[in-house]
Amino acid sequence: MARTRASDFAEKQQDLLRCAAAVIAEQGMDKASMSQIAERAGVSKALLYHYYPSKDALIFAIIETHLLEVDEAVEAADDPAQDDRDRLRKLVGAVLDIYRGADNEHVVQLNAKRALTEDQQQALAQIERRIVRRFSVVIDRINPELQQGRPLLMPVTMSLFGMMNWVYMWFRDGGPITREDYADIATTLILEGVKAVR
C-alpha cells in the first residue's frame, strides 16, 4: 500500500531542498552525501529518500524549483504597458530580489547541472529560455538595431544575465549599495553600454 502524503508535504519538501542546497554548495556536488543532507535537515535518510530517490533527483528539484521561482517573479514583474527602460529595470530588480537568500540554490544551479540527465537538462533549459526571452524582447524593443547586421541581441542579453547571476559572489545585504541600487547600475550599464557596440 502506497504511503499517503502528509499535509505539510510541500513545506517539508522546501525545507529539504534548502538544506540540500546548503550542503551541496558547501561540500560540492561530488562530496555532498544524502547522509549529510538528511543530518542537516534533521530527518532520517529513509524520509529523505521518500521525497527524493537519489542525489540527482534532489539536485534537479533544487534547480527546477529555483528557476521556476525566478520565472514566476519575472512574469509577475513584466508589464508591457510600462516604458521599455522602466520595464527592463523592473525585470532586473525582480531577478535580484528573488536571488535574495538563494545563494546556495544559485551555486547548485551554476555548478551541478552536469550531474543531470539530458532530459533533465533540457527541461531546465526550457525554463531558462523562457526567462531569457522576457529580457531579450524588452532589450530588442529598446535597441532594435541589435538585430541588424551582426546578431548582438543574445550576447547583450546574456551579458546582463552575467551581471545578475554572479552578484552572489560579491554582494552583501547591508553593504554600501542595495539590491535596488545594483538593479539601477546593471540596467544603466546595459542601456548605455550597448550604444557603443551597435
Buried (B, 14 or more C-beta within 10 A) or exposed (E): EEEEEEEEEEEBBEBBBBBBBBBBBEEEBEEBBBEBBBBBBEBEEEEBBEBBEEBBBBBBBBBBBBBBBBBEBBEEBBEEEBEBBEBBBBBBBBBBBBBEEBBBBBBBBEBBBEBBEEEBBEBBEEBBEBBBEBBBBBBBEBBEBBEEEEEBBEEBBEBBBEBBBEBBEEBEEEEEEEBEEBBBEBBEEBBEEBEEEE
